Amino acid sequence: MYGHNREVTLEQTLPAPASAACCTTLTGEPLDEHRAREFARIFKALADPTRLRLVSLVAAHEGNEACACDLIDPVGLGQPTVSHHLKILVDAGVLRREKRGIWSYYSLAAETLERIAAFLSPA
């Protein structure tokens, strides 16, 4: 699944938000293989301590948005390493990236976090 070039958006692969009737929760019914892989990809991205800190830093920043330049010093890693971690979070659908001039600004992808919360909450 991960070696192909077919581009699939997160919205096409994750269950709908909790408000939708079709949403499956962890305790509601077993996941099919496809959804299990997609949730695993998100959880894998969040399971790294540096990436979890980066999400927390973005969330705590004013307006839930932060410039990449503001995220380097707090995690104590070099710019290429921080950029790598941010790319993984963007690819997993946890963060959004917007280029402004030479800098990238990151914000929370609230709908993904809401879907994770709905999935993990008891039915």
N, C-alpha and C positions, 0 to 999 in steps of 0.2 A: 504494500500500500504506500509506503513512504518513498519508494525508489522511482515512482513514475512522475511524469511532468504534468499530469492533468491537474489543473487548478480548481480546487473546491473551496468555496468560501465557508467560513465558520457558520454563518447563518443557515447554510444548506445542510449542515451536519449535526448541529446541536438541536436538542428538543426545544420546542417553543417555551416562552416564559410561563411561570406558574399560573398566570391568569388564563392561559389557554387551556381548553378542555383536553388537549392531546398530550399534555406534559406528563412524563413518567418521572416518578421520584425513586430514589434508591430503594425505599421500602415498598413501593407500589407494585412493581413487577420486575422480573429479571431484564437486564439490558440485552439488546441484541449485540452481536459482535461489532458492528459498525459504530454504534453509539459508545460502546465500551472503549473502543480505540480512540475515539475523539475526546472523550472525557479524560482518558489516560494521558493523552498528549497535553492537555491543559494542566492536569495535576502534575505531570512531570516538569513542565515549565515552572510551575509554582513551587515545586519541592526543593529547588536549589536555594540555599540561604541568601546568596547575593541577589538573586532574582526576586525573592520574597521581600528583601529590603528595598529593592528598587521600586516595586509596586507600592510599598508602604511610603516611601519618600515621595512618589508622585501623588499618592492619595493625600498626604499631609501637606503638600505644597499648596500655596494659594490658588484657588480655582481648580484644584485637582489636576493641575497641569504643570509640567516642569521642563525646562530646557535641559538637553543632554549635558550641557556644560555645568549645570547645577547638581548633577548626580554623580560626578566623578569623585570629588573629594570626600563626600560622606561615606562612600563604600571603600575608599582607600585602594582603588585599582586604577590601572591605566585606562586611557580613553578607548583603545581598541578592545579591551576586555569588557568594559562597560557597554560599548556599542554592540558587541556580540550578544551579551545577556539581554539587552533591550530588543535586539532583533528576534531572539527566541520568544520573548514575551509578546511582541507584535505578531509574529507568525502564529502563535497559539491563540491569538484573539483576546489576550488579557489587556494589552495596551494598544493605543492608536498612536500613529506618528504623523506629524505634520511638519513639512520643511518650511522654514522661514529664513530666507537668505541662506547663510552657510550653516545655520543651526537647525537641529531637529527638536521639536517639542513633543512631549509624550503626555498622554492623558489616559485616564481609565476607560476601558470599554465596559461601561456599566452593564450593558445587556448581557455580556458574558458572565460577569460576576453575579448578576441576578439569576441567571440560569443555573449556575453552580449552586447557589444558595437554595434555589427551589428544588434542585435535584437531591441535595443533601438533607433537606428538611423532611421530617416524618410525614407520611401521607395523611 
